[in-house]
């Protein structure tokens, strides 16, 4: 059994190492303009996988099925959740403060409380408590500053990258007792998020895919998503929906249990995440009750044209 597991793991590593030998598809650092910071981008080669969980998986939820075969195009994904240090560059960039649209601002409004709740900010802690809108605006800002198109991953892209070729409950197998090596969760986090990259990564080199912070995806959450998804779909994404709730998140956070950190587990946002916001109308940028929510970025190998990129952001941000 051990020999078989080793062979499977080695074949996974071999599969994903192919992409890294290419001159144009390899690990690279994306400089964050206006700072000395950079984020590590990891290649995720194209492939096919089964999204969701089998009926036999313990604690499986109805929205995780039926399983569907999905074809995914190649892309890069951030090795880590976006850090507060990186997000602060966007937050404090006065050159992008004004815009001609009705919103009149392209960066988050100032925080009116400490959204980190004392868990940590500078020095490698993940950015937290932002809305999906805010996370997407960061992607748009980075695109405008670098000319390189970035966005949030779809649910399918996120699960594909997290699995890294595996079909087990977790990307490292089925044994929940091993979670401590790979994730910050209810069993070891001390009820707070931790600096990124301290646990072991998956076979692709992606850290904290499970635990630490829940991660935004591009998708509007639909409970029957897989029921309505055609088998053998290519790069599926939920139909754009300007409604603020519910949006889909993945990975679980520092407060979730081992069961909730299963790769197939889906999460959805809801209005209670911002119930204590004192602003009228409530902020579209910040979430008072979402201290365990963050995000990571992705970049498709096949970049859109400038016109397509602007249309994309207009479609999902309304601007």
C-alpha positions as CSV (number, residue, x, y, z in Angstrom):
1,X,0.0,0.0,0.0
2,X,2.8,2.4,0.9
3,X,4.7,1.7,-2.3
4,X,1.5,2.4,-4.3
5,X,1.0,5.7,-2.5
6,X,4.6,6.7,-3.2
7,X,4.3,5.9,-6.9
8,X,1.0,7.9,-7.1
9,X,2.5,10.9,-5.4
10,X,5.7,10.7,-7.6
11,X,3.5,10.6,-10.7
12,X,1.6,13.7,-9.5
13,X,4.9,15.5,-9.0
14,X,6.1,14.4,-12.4
15,X,2.9,15.7,-14.1
16,X,3.1,19.1,-12.5
17,X,6.9,19.4,-13.1
18,X,6.4,19.3,-16.9
19,X,4.9,22.8,-16.9
20,X,7.9,24.2,-14.9
21,X,10.4,23.1,-17.6
22,X,8.7,25.5,-20.1
23,X,10.3,28.9,-20.8
24,X,7.0,30.6,-20.7
25,X,5.1,28.6,-18.0
26,X,7.1,28.5,-14.8
27,X,7.1,29.8,-11.2
28,X,7.7,33.6,-11.2
29,X,7.5,36.5,-8.8
30,X,5.0,39.2,-9.5
31,X,6.3,42.6,-8.3
32,X,3.7,44.6,-6.4
33,X,4.0,48.1,-7.9
34,X,4.8,50.9,-5.4
35,X,6.6,48.5,-3.0
36,X,9.5,46.1,-2.6
37,X,7.0,43.2,-2.3
38,X,6.3,40.4,-4.8
39,X,3.9,37.5,-4.8
40,X,5.0,34.0,-6.0
41,X,2.9,32.7,-8.9
42,X,2.8,28.9,-9.4
43,X,1.9,27.2,-12.7
44,X,-1.1,24.9,-12.8
45,X,-1.1,22.9,-16.0
46,X,-4.3,22.1,-17.9
47,X,-6.0,18.9,-17.1
48,X,-9.2,17.0,-16.3
49,X,-10.6,16.1,-12.9
50,X,-13.8,15.2,-11.0
51,X,-15.2,18.1,-9.2
52,X,-17.2,17.5,-6.0
53,X,-17.3,14.5,-3.7
54,X,-18.5,10.9,-4.1
55,X,-21.6,9.6,-2.3
56,X,-19.3,7.5,-0.1
57,X,-17.4,10.5,1.3
58,X,-18.0,10.9,5.0
59,X,-19.8,14.2,6.0
60,X,-20.5,14.9,2.3
61,X,-22.9,17.8,1.7
62,X,-25.7,17.7,-0.9
63,X,-24.2,20.8,-2.7
64,X,-21.0,18.8,-3.4
65,X,-22.6,16.6,-6.0
66,X,-23.2,15.0,-8.3
67,X,-19.6,14.7,-9.3
68,X,-18.8,16.1,-12.8
69,X,-15.9,15.7,-15.1
70,X,-14.3,19.1,-15.7
71,X,-11.6,20.2,-18.1
72,X,-9.5,23.1,-16.9
73,X,-7.2,25.4,-18.9
74,X,-3.7,26.2,-17.7
75,X,-3.2,29.1,-15.2
76,X,-1.0,30.4,-12.5
77,X,-2.1,30.7,-8.9
78,X,-0.7,32.6,-6.0
79,X,1.4,30.3,-3.8
80,X,0.0,32.1,-0.8
81,X,-3.1,34.0,0.3
82,X,-2.7,37.7,-0.5
83,X,-1.0,39.2,2.5
84,X,-1.9,42.3,4.4
85,X,1.4,43.9,3.4
86,X,0.4,43.4,-0.3
87,X,-3.2,44.5,0.1
88,X,-2.0,47.7,2.0
89,X,-0.2,48.9,-1.1
90,X,-3.5,48.9,-2.9
91,X,-5.3,50.4,0.1
92,X,-2.8,53.3,0.3
93,X,-2.3,54.0,-3.4
94,X,-3.5,57.6,-3.7
95,X,-2.9,57.6,-7.5
96,X,-5.9,55.3,-7.9
97,X,-8.2,57.1,-5.4
98,X,-10.4,58.9,-7.9
99,X,-12.5,57.5,-10.8
100,X,-15.1,58.9,-13.2
101,X,-17.8,56.4,-12.3
102,X,-20.4,56.9,-9.6
103,X,-18.4,55.1,-7.0
104,X,-15.7,57.8,-7.3
105,X,-13.1,55.5,-5.7
106,X,-11.1,52.5,-6.9
107,X,-9.6,51.4,-3.6
108,X,-11.2,50.4,-0.3
109,X,-12.6,53.0,2.0
110,X,-10.6,53.4,5.2
111,X,-11.2,50.7,7.8
112,X,-13.3,52.0,10.7
113,X,-12.3,49.2,13.1
114,X,-9.3,46.8,13.3
115,X,-10.6,44.1,11.0
116,X,-7.7,41.8,11.9
117,X,-9.2,41.7,15.4
118,X,-5.7,41.7,16.8
119,X,-4.6,38.5,15.0
120,X,-1.9,40.1,13.0
121,X,-1.3,42.6,10.1
122,X,2.2,43.4,8.7
123,X,5.0,40.9,8.4
124,X,3.3,38.1,6.4
125,X,-0.2,37.8,7.8
126,X,-3.0,37.3,5.3
127,X,-5.3,40.1,4.4
128,X,-8.8,39.5,5.8
129,X,-12.3,40.7,6.2
130,X,-12.7,42.1,2.7
131,X,-15.7,41.5,0.5
132,X,-15.5,39.6,-2.8
133,X,-15.9,43.0,-4.5
134,X,-12.9,44.3,-2.7
135,X,-10.8,41.2,-3.6
136,X,-11.8,41.7,-7.3
137,X,-10.9,45.4,-7.1
138,X,-7.4,44.4,-5.9
139,X,-7.1,42.1,-9.0
140,X,-8.2,45.0,-11.2
141,X,-5.8,47.4,-9.6
142,X,-2.9,44.9,-10.0
143,X,-3.9,44.5,-13.7
144,X,-4.0,48.3,-14.2
145,X,-0.6,48.7,-12.6
146,X,1.2,45.8,-14.3
147,X,-0.6,45.2,-17.5
148,X,-0.9,41.5,-16.5
149,X,-4.5,40.2,-16.1
150,X,-5.3,38.8,-12.6
151,X,-8.6,37.6,-11.1
152,X,-10.0,35.3,-8.5
153,X,-10.1,31.6,-9.3
154,X,-13.4,29.9,-10.1
155,X,-14.6,27.2,-7.8
156,X,-13.5,24.6,-10.4
157,X,-10.0,26.2,-10.8
158,X,-9.6,26.4,-7.0
159,X,-10.6,22.7,-6.4
160,X,-8.5,21.5,-9.3
161,X,-5.4,23.4,-8.0
162,X,-6.0,22.3,-4.5
163,X,-6.4,18.6,-5.4
164,X,-3.2,18.7,-7.5
165,X,-4.1,15.4,-9.1
166,X,-5.5,13.6,-6.1
167,X,-9.0,12.3,-5.5
168,X,-8.9,11.9,-1.8
169,X,-10.7,13.8,1.0
170,X,-7.7,16.1,1.5
171,X,-4.9,16.7,-1.1
172,X,-2.5,14.7,1.1
173,X,-4.9,11.7,1.6
174,X,-7.8,10.6,3.8
175,X,-6.2,10.8,7.2
176,X,-7.5,13.9,9.1
177,X,-4.8,13.3,11.8
178,X,-2.3,14.6,9.2
179,X,-4.0,18.0,8.9
180,X,-1.7,19.6,11.4
181,X,1.2,19.4,8.9
182,X,-0.7,21.2,6.2
183,X,-3.3,23.5,7.6
184,X,-4.3,26.0,10.4
185,X,-7.7,25.0,11.5
186,X,-9.8,24.7,14.7
187,X,-7.6,21.9,16.0
188,X,-4.3,24.0,16.1
189,X,-4.9,27.6,15.2
190,X,-5.6,29.0,18.7
191,X,-8.7,30.6,17.1
192,X,-6.7,33.1,14.9
193,X,-5.1,33.2,11.5
194,X,-1.4,32.7,11.1
195,X,1.4,34.0,8.8
196,X,1.2,32.5,5.4
197,X,3.4,29.6,4.2
198,X,4.2,28.0,7.6
199,X,2.6,24.7,6.8
200,X,3.5,22.2,4.1
201,X,2.2,22.9,0.6
202,X,0.4,20.6,-1.8
203,X,2.2,18.9,-4.7
204,X,1.9,22.0,-6.8
205,X,3.6,24.2,-4.2
206,X,0.5,26.0,-3.0
207,X,0.4,26.9,0.7
208,X,-2.6,27.2,3.0
209,X,-5.1,26.0,0.5
210,X,-6.9,24.3,3.4
211,X,-7.4,26.4,6.5
212,X,-6.0,29.7,7.7
213,X,-8.6,31.8,5.7
214,X,-11.6,31.0,3.6
215,X,-10.9,32.1,0.1
216,X,-13.1,34.0,-2.3
217,X,-13.8,32.5,-5.7
218,X,-15.3,34.2,-8.8
219,X,-18.6,32.2,-8.6
220,X,-21.9,33.3,-7.3
221,X,-22.9,30.4,-5.0
222,X,-25.6,28.0,-6.3
223,X,-26.6,25.0,-4.2
224,X,-27.5,23.0,-7.3
225,X,-24.4,24.1,-9.2
226,X,-23.2,20.6,-10.1
227,X,-26.7,19.4,-10.9
228,X,-27.0,22.0,-13.6
229,X,-23.4,21.6,-14.8
230,X,-22.9,19.6,-18.0
231,X,-20.5,16.7,-17.7
232,X,-17.1,17.4,-19.4
233,X,-17.5,21.1,-19.1
234,X,-14.5,23.3,-19.9
235,X,-13.6,26.1,-17.4
236,X,-17.1,26.3,-15.9
237,X,-18.0,29.5,-14.0
238,X,-21.4,30.4,-12.5
239,X,-23.3,33.0,-14.5
240,X,-22.3,36.6,-13.4
241,X,-24.7,37.9,-10.7
242,X,-24.4,41.4,-9.3
243,X,-26.3,40.4,-6.2
244,X,-24.0,40.7,-3.2
245,X,-24.9,37.4,-1.6
246,X,-24.3,34.5,-1.7
247,X,-20.8,34.2,-3.2
248,X,-18.8,31.0,-3.1
249,X,-15.7,30.5,-1.0
250,X,-13.4,27.5,-0.6
251,X,-10.8,26.0,1.7
252,X,-12.1,26.6,5.2
253,X,-10.4,28.9,7.7
254,X,-8.7,28.8,11.1
255,X,-12.1,28.2,12.9
256,X,-13.3,25.3,10.8
257,X,-13.1,21.7,11.8
258,X,-11.3,18.9,10.0
259,X,-14.5,17.9,8.3
260,X,-15.0,21.4,7.0
261,X,-11.5,21.4,5.5
262,X,-12.4,18.6,3.0
263,X,-11.3,19.7,-0.5
264,X,-14.8,19.4,-1.9
265,X,-16.4,21.4,0.9
266,X,-18.2,24.5,-0.4
267,X,-19.0,27.7,1.6
268,X,-21.3,30.6,0.8
269,X,-21.3,34.2,2.1
270,X,-24.4,35.8,3.7
271,X,-25.5,39.2,5.0
272,X,-24.8,38.4,8.6
273,X,-21.1,38.8,7.8
274,X,-21.6,42.5,7.8
275,X,-24.4,43.0,10.4
276,X,-22.4,45.3,12.7
277,X,-21.3,47.7,9.9
278,X,-22.1,51.2,11.2
279,X,-22.1,52.8,7.7
280,X,-25.3,53.6,5.8
281,X,-25.4,52.1,3.2
282,X,-23.2,49.2,4.5
283,X,-19.7,49.0,3.1
284,X,-19.2,47.1,-0.2
285,X,-15.5,46.8,0.8
286,X,-15.3,45.4,4.4
287,X,-17.1,42.7,6.3
288,X,-17.3,43.1,10.1
289,X,-18.1,39.4,10.8
290,X,-15.7,37.8,8.3
291,X,-12.4,37.8,10.1
292,X,-11.6,34.4,8.6
293,X,-12.1,35.5,4.9
294,X,-9.4,36.3,2.5
295,X,-8.3,35.4,-1.1
296,X,-5.5,34.4,-3.5
297,X,-5.1,35.5,-7.1
298,X,-4.8,33.6,-10.3
299,X,-3.6,34.4,-13.9
300,X,-4.9,32.5,-16.9
301,X,-2.1,31.3,-19.3
302,X,-4.2,32.6,-22.1
303,X,-4.6,36.2,-21.2
304,X,-7.6,38.2,-22.4
305,X,-7.2,41.3,-24.6
306,X,-7.4,44.7,-23.0
307,X,-11.0,45.0,-24.3
308,X,-11.9,41.6,-22.9
309,X,-10.3,42.3,-19.6
310,X,-12.2,45.6,-19.2
311,X,-15.4,43.8,-20.2
312,X,-14.7,41.1,-17.6
313,X,-14.4,43.6,-14.8
314,X,-17.4,45.5,-15.9
315,X,-19.4,42.3,-15.9
316,X,-18.4,41.3,-12.4
317,X,-17.9,44.7,-10.8
318,X,-20.4,46.8,-12.6
319,X,-17.7,49.2,-13.6
